[in-house]
């Protein structure tokens, strides 16, 4: 009996060892580049692991914020300022930073995100996801949690977001020095402090 158990343990250890060696070899061949996107198997396994590791109590946590128009708008403004650099205003992930990450920023309009329940989205926003570029945005404050729930509500809006809403969000996207200089020139011109109209901004929102 004992011999049989030991033999089984030995076989399991051998299998695990071979899998570990194969995994290390695969990672070695892949190198450290983020340019090669993860394959279907890696994507499926990582998504399954992500959902499995979210605590059950957190997954079932109900929203403390009603999905009102004002709250969704608040979420859109927060998204434009904090999230769009990677995820784009429309949630497509089609930004320079989003495409360069490993794994790339997902298209959050699709089922892989939209099929998640609110508690799962809230948990990820608050706590981030290890081994990805997703940071933890939680502040351990009531205001921080409120902002995270507003983001969840905005994420639900992404599949049907309008061009008008996207245009409004551009006002909240982070700006570079050249953009702020152009805005200041425009303000001074409109206030009569300058005689030359400002040059048009060269800032482009690649995520749209």
Buried (B, 14 or more C-beta within 10 A) or exposed (E): EEEEEEEEEEEEEEEEEEEEEEEEEEEEEEEEEBEEEBEEEEBEEBBEEBEEEBEEEBBEBEBEBEBEEEBBBBBBBBBBBBBBBBBBBBBBBBBEBBBEBBBBBBBBBBEEBBEBBBBBBBBBBBBBBEEBBBEEBBEEEEEEBBBBBBBBBBBBBBBEBEEEBBEBBBEBBEBEEEBEBBBEBBEBBEEEEBEEEBEEBEBEBEBB
